[in-house]
């Protein structure tokens, strides 16, 4: 089942100059393209794991307690701080999914 791209994620993609589509690879969430050239850059997101927007949806449905998405976002950024600062792929993935 393809990843459901939230409106918030689409807005973020536009702000950072990339175009995104559901990944054609089963184990990835998004395909990321350069918005100016249309050139494929990379895949981001492991389809086995939740992201911020998925947690927000579950909060709205009452599946997880309110505030779960924010707590998970903070923990993600703590765990991946060095990756996000060094790698363009990690930075864009964090922006789009967290």
MDAnalysis code that builds the backbone (N, CA, C; Angstrom):
import MDAnalysis as mda
import numpy as np

u = mda.Universe.empty(294, n_residues=98, atom_resindex=np.repeat(np.arange(98), 3), trajectory=True)
u.add_TopologyAttr("name", ["N", "CA", "C"] * 98)
u.add_TopologyAttr("resid", np.arange(1, 99))
u.add_TopologyAttr("resname", ["UNK", "UNK", "UNK", "UNK", "UNK", "UNK", "UNK", "UNK", "UNK", "UNK", "UNK", "UNK", "UNK", "UNK", "UNK", "UNK", "UNK", "UNK", "UNK", "UNK", "UNK", "UNK", "UNK", "UNK", "UNK", "UNK", "UNK", "UNK", "UNK", "UNK", "UNK", "UNK", "UNK", "UNK", "UNK", "UNK", "UNK", "UNK", "UNK", "UNK", "UNK", "UNK", "UNK", "UNK", "UNK", "UNK", "UNK", "UNK", "UNK", "UNK", "UNK", "UNK", "UNK", "UNK", "UNK", "UNK", "UNK", "UNK", "UNK", "UNK", "UNK", "UNK", "UNK", "UNK", "UNK", "UNK", "UNK", "UNK", "UNK", "UNK", "UNK", "UNK", "UNK", "UNK", "UNK", "UNK", "UNK", "UNK", "UNK", "UNK", "UNK", "UNK", "UNK", "UNK", "UNK", "UNK", "UNK", "UNK", "UNK", "UNK", "UNK", "UNK", "UNK", "UNK", "UNK", "UNK", "UNK", "UNK"])
u.atoms.positions = np.array([
    [0.842, -1.188, 0.000],
    [0.000, 0.000, 0.000],
    [0.886, 1.251, 0.000],
    [0.667, 2.157, -0.938],
    [1.523, 3.353, -0.999],
    [1.317, 4.268, 0.212],
    [2.355, 4.987, 0.545],
    [2.336, 5.930, 1.657],
    [1.379, 7.071, 1.352],
    [0.564, 7.421, 2.320],
    [-0.387, 8.528, 2.181],
    [0.321, 9.833, 2.553],
    [0.597, 10.660, 1.574],
    [1.312, 11.916, 1.804],
    [0.332, 12.966, 2.328],
    [0.627, 13.494, 3.515],
    [-0.241, 14.499, 4.123],
    [-0.093, 15.841, 3.416],
    [-1.098, 16.680, 3.564],
    [-1.035, 18.031, 3.000],
    [0.121, 18.821, 3.617],
    [0.363, 18.595, 4.906],
    [1.466, 19.286, 5.582],
    [2.807, 18.897, 4.957],
    [2.965, 17.623, 4.628],
    [4.205, 17.155, 4.014],
    [4.378, 17.766, 2.629],
    [3.302, 17.858, 1.877],
    [3.356, 18.478, 0.547],
    [3.775, 19.942, 0.649],
    [3.247, 20.638, 1.644],
    [3.575, 22.046, 1.850],
    [5.057, 22.215, 2.208],
    [5.550, 21.350, 3.069],
    [6.962, 21.400, 3.464],
    [7.854, 21.138, 2.254],
    [7.471, 20.160, 1.441],
    [8.252, 19.832, 0.242],
    [8.385, 21.047, -0.660],
    [7.291, 21.739, -0.855],
    [7.309, 22.936, -1.706],
    [8.237, 24.001, -1.118],
    [8.189, 24.187, 0.192],
    [9.016, 25.191, 0.862],
    [10.507, 24.893, 0.731],
    [10.884, 23.621, 0.733],
    [12.309, 23.290, 0.677],
    [12.785, 22.958, -0.736],
    [11.900, 23.120, -1.723],
    [12.308, 23.006, -3.118],
    [12.408, 21.604, -3.678],
    [11.561, 20.705, -3.162],
    [11.543, 19.348, -3.713],
    [10.111, 18.957, -4.069],
    [10.007, 17.975, -4.938],
    [8.722, 17.366, -5.264],
    [8.741, 15.962, -4.689],
    [7.606, 15.516, -4.187],
    [7.556, 14.190, -3.574],
    [6.408, 13.374, -4.144],
    [6.627, 12.081, -4.162],
    [5.629, 11.124, -4.625],
    [5.727, 9.880, -3.755],
    [4.637, 9.122, -3.644],
    [4.754, 7.843, -2.929],
    [5.825, 6.989, -3.615],
    [6.633, 6.333, -2.821],
    [7.750, 5.553, -3.372],
    [7.257, 4.347, -4.152],
    [7.999, 4.042, -5.209],
    [7.699, 2.837, -5.970],
    [8.410, 1.616, -5.371],
    [9.232, 1.855, -4.366],
    [9.895, 0.769, -3.638],
    [9.048, 0.447, -2.413],
    [8.779, -0.817, -2.209],
    [7.903, -1.260, -1.134],
    [8.388, -0.868, 0.259],
    [9.703, -0.798, 0.442],
    [10.250, -0.531, 1.773],
    [10.497, 0.954, 2.056],
    [10.123, 1.842, 1.131],
    [10.328, 3.280, 1.313],
    [9.001, 4.032, 1.265],
    [8.980, 5.225, 1.856],
    [7.760, 6.033, 1.889],
    [7.668, 6.999, 0.717],
    [8.759, 7.740, 0.467],
    [8.707, 8.824, -0.511],
    [9.850, 8.777, -1.514],
    [9.544, 9.209, -2.728],
    [10.557, 9.514, -3.728],
    [10.711, 11.025, -3.716],
    [11.934, 11.498, -3.702],
    [12.196, 12.933, -3.635],
    [12.903, 13.375, -4.919],
    [12.366, 14.438, -5.532],
    [12.906, 14.990, -6.772],
    [13.239, 16.457, -6.579],
    [14.234, 16.938, -7.287],
    [14.551, 18.359, -7.299],
    [13.417, 19.080, -8.014],
    [12.832, 20.074, -7.388],
    [11.670, 20.766, -7.964],
    [12.027, 21.552, -9.228],
    [13.238, 22.051, -9.325],
    [13.637, 22.848, -10.495],
    [13.952, 21.988, -11.702],
    [14.692, 20.901, -11.478],
    [15.161, 20.086, -12.601],
    [14.324, 18.840, -12.845],
    [13.588, 18.419, -11.822],
    [12.813, 17.188, -11.942],
    [13.652, 15.929, -11.806],
    [14.904, 16.086, -11.430],
    [15.813, 14.949, -11.297],
    [15.550, 14.228, -9.979],
    [15.485, 12.903, -10.056],
    [15.327, 12.088, -8.857],
    [16.536, 12.268, -7.959],
    [16.281, 12.488, -6.657],
    [17.367, 12.651, -5.698],
    [17.587, 11.386, -4.880],
    [16.526, 10.930, -4.194],
    [16.651, 9.766, -3.327],
    [15.286, 9.375, -2.765],
    [15.279, 8.241, -2.093],
    [14.107, 7.791, -1.344],
    [14.305, 8.187, 0.109],
    [13.213, 8.486, 0.807],
    [13.287, 8.725, 2.252],
    [12.166, 7.975, 2.948],
    [12.405, 7.657, 4.204],
    [11.399, 7.037, 5.051],
    [11.319, 5.533, 4.887],
    [11.398, 4.854, 5.986],
    [11.260, 3.404, 6.006],
    [9.782, 3.094, 6.228],
    [9.188, 2.357, 5.314],
    [7.750, 2.092, 5.373],
    [7.350, 1.238, 6.572],
    [8.306, 0.640, 7.255],
    [7.985, -0.178, 8.428],
    [7.717, 0.662, 9.676],
    [8.079, 1.941, 9.643],
    [8.015, 2.762, 10.849],
    [7.075, 3.959, 10.697],
    [6.523, 4.365, 11.813],
    [5.668, 5.549, 11.869],
    [6.512, 6.809, 11.703],
    [5.844, 7.907, 11.347],
    [6.467, 9.223, 11.329],
    [5.512, 10.199, 12.015],
    [5.938, 11.432, 12.119],
    [5.169, 12.459, 12.831],
    [3.730, 12.565, 12.332],
    [3.562, 12.598, 11.023],
    [2.231, 12.792, 10.450],
    [1.327, 11.590, 10.691],
    [1.905, 10.405, 10.732],
    [1.131, 9.201, 11.029],
    [0.671, 9.224, 12.491],
    [1.564, 9.648, 13.384],
    [1.183, 9.769, 14.790],
    [0.077, 10.816, 14.969],
    [0.167, 11.926, 14.243],
    [-0.886, 12.948, 14.331],
    [-2.241, 12.385, 13.929],
    [-2.262, 11.597, 12.848],
    [-3.515, 10.967, 12.407],
    [-4.059, 10.039, 13.481],
    [-3.187, 9.260, 14.094],
    [-3.625, 8.353, 15.156],
    [-4.110, 9.122, 16.381],
    [-3.525, 10.282, 16.655],
    [-4.015, 11.127, 17.753],
    [-5.439, 11.583, 17.468],
    [-5.684, 12.028, 16.229],
    [-7.025, 12.501, 15.847],
    [-8.063, 11.400, 15.982],
    [-7.655, 10.170, 15.698],
    [-8.570, 9.024, 15.775],
    [-8.702, 8.479, 17.192],
    [-7.868, 8.975, 18.096],
    [-7.909, 8.514, 19.480],
    [-7.177, 7.199, 19.699],
    [-6.341, 6.804, 18.746],
    [-5.602, 5.547, 18.844],
    [-4.419, 5.672, 19.793],
    [-3.778, 6.843, 19.776],
    [-2.669, 7.115, 20.694],
    [-3.009, 8.382, 21.473],
    [-2.432, 8.538, 22.669],
    [-2.732, 9.722, 23.479],
    [-2.278, 11.015, 22.808],
    [-2.993, 12.084, 23.106],
    [-2.623, 13.403, 22.609],
    [-1.216, 13.745, 23.084],
    [-0.419, 14.314, 22.199],
    [0.954, 14.681, 22.520],
    [1.976, 13.635, 22.090],
    [1.509, 12.464, 21.668],
    [2.419, 11.398, 21.243],
    [3.280, 11.849, 20.067],
    [2.678, 12.492, 19.086],
    [3.417, 12.917, 17.895],
    [4.553, 13.863, 18.259],
    [4.282, 14.829, 19.128],
    [5.323, 15.782, 19.526],
    [6.442, 15.103, 20.293],
    [6.087, 14.179, 21.203],
    [7.117, 13.456, 21.959],
    [7.990, 12.625, 21.026],
    [7.367, 11.947, 20.079],
    [8.106, 11.113, 19.131],
    [9.008, 11.974, 18.235],
    [8.516, 13.155, 17.875],
    [9.300, 14.078, 17.044],
    [10.561, 14.528, 17.783],
    [10.411, 14.892, 19.018],
    [11.550, 15.327, 19.831],
    [12.573, 14.201, 19.950],
    [12.104, 12.999, 20.238],
    [13.007, 11.861, 20.378],
    [13.711, 11.533, 19.061],
    [12.985, 11.643, 17.947],
    [13.589, 11.405, 16.635],
    [14.741, 12.386, 16.405],
    [14.500, 13.657, 16.678],
    [15.529, 14.681, 16.445],
    [16.731, 14.503, 17.371],
    [16.494, 14.039, 18.582],
    [17.613, 13.759, 19.484],
    [18.446, 12.600, 18.940],
    [17.779, 11.519, 18.527],
    [18.478, 10.334, 18.020],
    [19.256, 10.605, 16.742],
    [18.724, 11.462, 15.885],
    [19.306, 11.648, 14.553],
    [19.981, 13.009, 14.356],
    [20.258, 13.706, 15.436],
    [20.807, 15.053, 15.358],
    [22.028, 15.139, 14.430],
    [22.990, 14.260, 14.609],
    [24.216, 14.316, 13.800],
    [23.942, 14.009, 12.335],
    [23.100, 13.022, 12.066],
    [22.758, 12.670, 10.682],
    [22.110, 13.845, 9.971],
    [21.174, 14.491, 10.639],
    [20.410, 15.582, 10.043],
    [21.328, 16.757, 9.709],
    [22.315, 16.999, 10.559],
    [23.228, 18.116, 10.332],
    [24.225, 17.842, 9.210],
    [24.550, 16.583, 8.968],
    [25.608, 16.231, 8.010],
    [25.063, 15.889, 6.624],
    [23.975, 15.143, 6.563],
    [23.504, 14.583, 5.302],
    [22.291, 15.324, 4.746],
    [22.363, 15.693, 3.473],
    [21.230, 16.355, 2.813],
    [20.003, 15.435, 2.804],
    [20.231, 14.169, 2.530],
    [19.139, 13.195, 2.510],
    [18.467, 13.105, 3.878],
    [19.264, 13.013, 4.931],
    [18.712, 12.939, 6.289],
    [17.980, 14.226, 6.662],
    [18.539, 15.361, 6.255],
    [17.918, 16.654, 6.539],
    [16.542, 16.742, 5.876],
    [16.482, 16.405, 4.593],
    [15.215, 16.487, 3.866],
    [14.226, 15.459, 4.404],
    [14.694, 14.267, 4.682],
    [13.817, 13.246, 5.252],
    [13.236, 13.692, 6.580],
    [14.061, 14.287, 7.425],
    [13.583, 14.778, 8.723],
    [12.577, 15.908, 8.531],
    [12.856, 16.818, 7.621],
    [11.931, 17.923, 7.358],
    [10.573, 17.403, 6.894],
    [10.586, 16.438, 5.962],
    [9.351, 15.936, 5.382],
    [8.558, 15.049, 6.325],
    [9.247, 14.219, 7.076],
    [8.553, 13.214, 7.878],
    [8.480, 13.545, 9.362],
    [9.311, 14.467, 9.842],
    [9.324, 14.791, 11.262],
    [9.255, 16.284, 11.487],
])
